[in-house]
Amino acid sequence: QLKEGYIVKIVYLSEFETNQPIDDDFRNSNFPKVNAPAIVFPFFRAFISTFLLNAGYEPIILPSINFTKLIATSSQVEE
């Protein structure tokens, strides 16, 4: 029997390595704001649903996220 009515609070961290120095150009580029989250999110999304299913709960399928649009929207809000 599947359980209902739960709250899942998760903080996830992804780590990337580079052989180049991380400078302001890199920090302000799309990679840390768009590309890195877009690479990691599908793994996080799969982990959540599998974790909950294996724990005996109804799995949550997180919606896809358009990180490019998300950053563009948040940039407009900051202005």
C-alpha positions, 0 to 999 in steps of 0.5 A: 500500500502506498503512503500519501501526504508527505513532504520531501525537502532536499538540497542537492549539490553538483560538482564539476571540475575544470583544468582552467582557472575559474575567473569572472568571465567563467562565473558570468558565463552560461555554464554555471547558470544554465549548462551545469544545472541542465546537465545535472537536473535529469539525474536529480529528477530520476533520483527523487522518483526512484528514491521515493518509489523504493521507500514505498511512497508514490514517486514524484516526477518533477517537471522539466525545467528550461534553465535558459528561460528561467535565467532570462526571466530572473534577469528581467526581475532583477532589473 
